[in-house]
Amino acid sequence: MEVKGKKIGFVLTGSFCTFSKVIPKIKELKDLGADILPIMSYNSYNLDTKFGKAKDIIKQIENIAEKEIIHTIQDAEPIGPKHLTDIMIVAPASGNTMSKLAVDIIDTPALMAVKSHLRNNLPVVIAPSTNNGLGAAAVNIGTLLNRKNYYFVPFKQDNPITKPRSVVFDSQYIVRTVEHALDGEQIEPILL
């Protein structure tokens, strides 16, 4: 299904090293006619890192989406009841975020946004990015893979030599994963 006219919640969590891959995909979805609702976890909204200053990243995303970023639990809670999204993307989805989704811990705006959106039985796209995806976080990835309404952007080992347990999504598949998820299908292969 096309993304044109779809209300897409786009959640960024604390895997800062992939923001440079994700932000162009927000623009691509917007250019394809999607209505983007940007959402950020506390850390992704507030922390300056070696990958950029928070205020600069916020400005860039808000300029693309033409909306203010949701960055509080209170502002994320109405997403489901008000039907503000047709689909939600969590990109990057940190190991911390996936772990909390797997056990239903809702303590950040990102997690509340997903929980609220899921009230409507609508698709959530997960783009994993974690240094421990083939370690302790693997069980949580497996849990989400087996839950209704969760769809994964294909992912692979990040750097098997220096980070043997790290996995990262392939950003070229974000838009196609969203299109498939809107049709209730998981894009294949999941593992690249």
C-alpha positions in Angstrom: 0.0 0.0 0.0 1.2 3.5 -0.8 2.2 5.9 2.0 0.6 8.9 0.3 -2.0 10.3 2.7 -1.1 8.0 5.5 -0.5 9.4 9.0 2.8 8.1 10.1 4.2 8.4 13.6 8.0 8.4 13.4 9.7 7.6 16.7 13.4 8.1 17.3 15.1 6.4 20.2 18.7 6.6 21.5 20.7 4.8 18.9 22.2 8.2 17.9 24.7 6.7 15.4 21.8 5.9 13.0 20.1 9.3 13.0 21.9 10.3 9.8 20.3 7.3 8.1 16.8 7.8 9.6 16.3 11.6 9.0 16.5 11.3 5.2 13.8 8.6 5.4 11.5 10.9 7.3 12.0 13.4 4.4 11.4 10.6 1.8 8.2 9.6 3.4 7.1 13.2 3.6 8.0 13.7 -0.1 5.9 10.6 -0.9 2.9 12.4 0.6 2.8 11.0 4.1 1.7 13.1 7.1 4.6 12.7 9.6 4.1 13.0 13.4 7.6 13.1 14.9 8.2 11.6 18.3 11.4 11.3 20.3 12.4 9.4 23.5 13.7 11.6 26.4 17.3 10.8 25.6 17.1 11.3 21.9 15.3 14.6 22.4 17.6 15.9 25.2 21.2 14.6 24.7 24.0 16.1 22.7 26.3 13.4 21.4 29.3 13.1 19.1 26.6 12.5 16.4 25.1 16.0 16.8 23.5 18.5 19.1 20.0 17.8 20.1 18.7 21.2 19.2 20.0 20.9 15.7 18.5 17.4 15.2 15.2 18.6 16.6 15.1 21.6 14.2 15.9 19.4 11.2 13.2 16.9 12.0 10.6 19.6 12.8 11.4 21.4 9.5 10.9 18.2 7.5 7.7 17.1 9.4 6.3 20.6 9.6 5.2 19.7 13.2 6.7 20.0 16.6 8.2 16.8 18.0 6.2 15.0 20.7 8.6 14.5 23.6 6.6 14.0 26.7 4.5 11.0 27.9 1.5 13.3 28.3 1.6 14.5 24.7 2.1 10.9 23.4 -0.8 9.4 25.3 -3.6 10.8 23.1 -2.1 9.3 19.9 -4.3 6.2 20.0 -7.5 7.7 21.4 -7.4 10.6 18.8 -6.4 8.2 15.9 -3.4 10.4 15.1 -1.5 7.6 13.3 -2.2 4.9 10.7 1.2 3.3 11.2 4.1 3.9 13.5 7.8 3.5 12.8 10.4 3.2 15.6 13.7 4.0 13.8 16.1 3.6 15.3 14.7 1.1 17.9 17.3 0.8 20.6 17.8 -2.4 22.5 16.4 -0.6 25.6 13.3 0.4 23.7 12.7 -3.1 22.3 13.2 -4.7 25.7 10.7 -2.4 27.3 8.2 -3.0 24.5 8.6 -6.7 24.9 7.7 -6.6 28.6 5.2 -3.6 28.4 7.2 -1.0 30.3 5.9 2.4 29.3 8.2 5.1 30.8 9.2 7.3 27.8 7.3 9.3 25.2 8.5 6.8 22.6 7.1 3.8 24.4 3.8 5.6 25.3 3.4 6.6 21.6 3.7 2.9 20.5 1.4 1.7 23.3 -1.2 4.3 22.5 -1.0 3.6 18.8 -1.4 -0.2 19.3 -4.8 0.4 21.0 -6.1 0.7 17.5 -4.6 -2.6 16.3 -2.5 -0.8 13.7 1.0 -1.7 12.5 4.3 -0.8 14.2 7.5 -1.0 12.2 10.7 -1.7 14.2 14.1 -0.8 12.9 16.5 -2.5 15.3 19.8 -0.8 16.2 21.6 -2.3 19.2 25.0 -3.4 20.2 23.5 -6.5 21.9 21.0 -7.7 19.3 22.7 -11.1 19.1 23.2 -11.2 22.9 20.7 -10.5 25.7 18.5 -8.3 23.5 17.9 -11.2 21.1 15.1 -12.6 23.2 13.2 -9.3 23.1 13.6 -9.1 19.3 12.2 -12.6 19.1 9.3 -11.7 21.4 8.3 -8.7 19.2 8.7 -10.8 16.0 6.0 -13.1 17.3 3.6 -10.4 18.3 0.7 -9.2 16.2 1.1 -5.8 14.6 4.9 -5.7 14.8 6.9 -5.6 11.6 10.7 -5.4 11.2 12.9 -3.5 8.9 15.4 -6.0 7.6 18.6 -6.0 9.7 22.1 -7.5 9.8 25.2 -7.6 11.9 26.6 -4.2 12.2 30.3 -5.0 12.4 30.9 -8.7 13.1 34.6 -8.2 13.8 34.7 -5.4 16.3 31.0 -5.7 17.5 30.0 -9.3 17.1 26.6 -9.0 18.9 25.6 -5.7 17.2 22.7 -5.5 14.8 21.5 -2.6 12.7 18.6 -2.1 10.3 19.2 -1.4 6.6 17.7 2.0 6.0 17.0 1.4 2.3 14.2 -1.0 3.4 12.3 1.5 5.7 9.8 2.7 3.1 9.2 -0.7 1.6 8.7 -2.2 5.1 6.1 0.5 5.9 4.3 -0.3 2.6 4.2 -4.0 3.3 3.2 -3.4 7.0 0.2 -1.3 5.8 -0.9 -4.4 3.9 -0.3 -6.6 7.0 2.8 -8.3 5.5 6.3 -8.7 6.9 8.9 -7.9 4.2 11.3 -10.7 3.6 14.0 -11.6 4.3 14.2 -10.1 7.8 17.8 -11.1 8.2 20.2 -9.8 5.6 
